[in-house]
């Protein structure tokens, strides 16, 4: 297993491009991956990848020769690669800063920063196309919003946001109600498909 270079995502939510291409069956060895990166058109969120240790993280769109895949969490909190037709990518809004001209600079969980005039909430999710990041839709934690748990004991479970209990988030899954921190809950629309 090849350890990925430091990148936009945390290490716990990252695969190396080598591991991803081996999983997809594009290559069998690291040497084959290096050749494939030169010969094939390998893109992550629309950008060409050259390094065999490049990171691919949660909800990144991996394109190999016009075949699209998305990195998601399975029900046990492990990163898996699934076929994808959706160009829209979710990312948590990690921070916002006021800049000159009355605009706001937003920092997303995938390392991207954009400048906008919109009023947004830190901790909510932005749904955007990586080619046009300034045109995004915000999804906040409100009653009935879909939630994906991305960290902790219940990582990978999907549920519905039911409310706040002090500083914790209450999420109703199919068979139980869970309490978790706001950092572990990733707001997603109920109809979102990777």
Secondary structure, 3 states (H helix, E strand, C coil): CCCCCCCCCCHHHEEEHHHHHHHHCCCCCHHHHHHHHHHCCEEECCEECCCCCCEEECCCEEEECCEEEEEEECCCCCEEEEECCCCEEEEEEEEEEEECCCEEEEEECCCCEEEECCCCCCCCEEEEECCEEEEEEEECCCCCCEEEECCCCCCCCEEEEEEEECCEEEEECCCCEEEEEHHHEEEECCCCCC
